[in-house]
Amino acid sequence: MKFFHLSDLHLGKRVNEFSMLEDQWDILQKIVTLAKDYKPDAVFIAGDVYDKSMPTVEAVQLLDRFLVWLNELNITVFMISGNHDSVERMAFGADLLKHSNVHIVQSYRGQLVPIVLNDEHGNLNMWMLPYLKPALVRRELERQDIITYTEAMAAVLSNINLDSSERNILLAHQFVTGAETSESEELYIGGSENIDGSLFDAFDYVALGHLHRPQHIGRKSLRYCGTPLKYSFSEVNDHKTITVIDMGKKGEVIISELPLEPTHEMRVIRGTYDELMSRSHYQGTNTDDYVSIVLTDEHEEPDARRKLEMIYKNLMGFKYDNMRTNAASTFTTVVSAEKKTPAQHFGDFFKMQNGQSMNDEQAKYATSLFSEIFEEANI
């Protein structure tokens, strides 16, 4: 069986106040064209379908159109919610849509039941798990001992009836320890949402969402497909793709990528004002790209940004890099502390005040308390 792995569409997203909706329409049409050519049996959408929990009408219409296009090609869809999505809004119409082979996971309610596919190699079990927080798992499983994200995921997966002799695929939207992040993601402070990747060892393929850079964690079949578009200038050197999974009999998983070409590339341009305004510099380049400009002039050009926007129509970022800005940066720079969770910072404070570290019980209580605070604040 063949699958397309997508995630983090972030429909309706704005980047530096630029709406990405037209770019998203274009890239989803290109994905549908590739689906016509490569004929996957199903498409995975591993969370963060929308950019906001209350998506715009235009974003909802785009998702509707995308699902219709895939349905017209007789392609099954498996879709889960991410941390940007509202589970309730995502699940609206789920019971009706499954008759059109669009399977949308509803909120976690204490158990997972797979959707079973069949081919010449037997059963293939599709497990779908929306974005999880420890507080949700504590409530649904009545397990007050669950504090961390790893403990929550371990409890959920230990509570499923998985047949390891059959092929099993999991869709999940979580942050696996060791993954590489970019600036366009929203992650918990200090990496407190990290999950140990070994928890997923029983699955033949894990279709992950949450991180925007395509990558695998350890084994190639524990994979983030990345976003179909670039959503920050930290991604300018990334190559956006569709991940393609060809699954044969048990143990046979072939992973490849199909390139995605955006309407507007994202670039960082560096040079003096005169260089960037000269015809020889911009002639032959796509001045419609999304650009961030870094001027290196020692003396600032009056109204430089407005003038540059006359050539570079989609100017998203603008700054100077010269002796003055470097001096200001050096003056204001404070050596940042090692990234720690709030509970770890509290542990340092406790030790400073009391001359000794917290014991295990105190540390676990602090972790639990800060986890609840940040979950409730949706940080």
Secondary structure as GFF3:
##gff-version 3
##sequence-region A 1 379
A	DSSP	beta_strand	2	6	.	.	.	ID=ss1
A	DSSP	beta_strand	14	15	.	.	.	ID=ss2
A	DSSP	beta_strand	18	19	.	.	.	ID=ss3
A	DSSP	alpha_helix	21	38	.	.	.	ID=ss4
A	DSSP	beta_strand	42	46	.	.	.	ID=ss5
A	DSSP	alpha_helix	57	72	.	.	.	ID=ss6
A	DSSP	beta_strand	76	80	.	.	.	ID=ss7
A	DSSP	alpha_helix	87	91	.	.	.	ID=ss8
A	DSSP	alpha_helix	94	97	.	.	.	ID=ss9
A	DSSP	three_ten_helix	98	100	.	.	.	ID=ss10
A	DSSP	beta_strand	102	104	.	.	.	ID=ss11
A	DSSP	beta_strand	115	119	.	.	.	ID=ss12
A	DSSP	beta_strand	122	129	.	.	.	ID=ss13
A	DSSP	alpha_helix	134	141	.	.	.	ID=ss14
A	DSSP	alpha_helix	149	158	.	.	.	ID=ss15
A	DSSP	beta_strand	167	173	.	.	.	ID=ss16
A	DSSP	beta_strand	175	176	.	.	.	ID=ss17
A	DSSP	three_ten_helix	189	191	.	.	.	ID=ss18
A	DSSP	beta_strand	194	195	.	.	.	ID=ss19
A	DSSP	three_ten_helix	197	200	.	.	.	ID=ss20
A	DSSP	beta_strand	205	209	.	.	.	ID=ss21
A	DSSP	beta_strand	215	216	.	.	.	ID=ss22
A	DSSP	beta_strand	222	224	.	.	.	ID=ss23
A	DSSP	three_ten_helix	233	235	.	.	.	ID=ss24
A	DSSP	beta_strand	241	247	.	.	.	ID=ss25
A	DSSP	beta_strand	253	259	.	.	.	ID=ss26
A	DSSP	beta_strand	266	271	.	.	.	ID=ss27
A	DSSP	alpha_helix	273	277	.	.	.	ID=ss28
A	DSSP	alpha_helix	279	282	.	.	.	ID=ss29
A	DSSP	beta_strand	290	295	.	.	.	ID=ss30
A	DSSP	alpha_helix	304	309	.	.	.	ID=ss31
A	DSSP	beta_strand	314	320	.	.	.	ID=ss32
A	DSSP	alpha_helix	323	332	.	.	.	ID=ss33
A	DSSP	alpha_helix	342	354	.	.	.	ID=ss34
A	DSSP	alpha_helix	360	377	.	.	.	ID=ss35
###
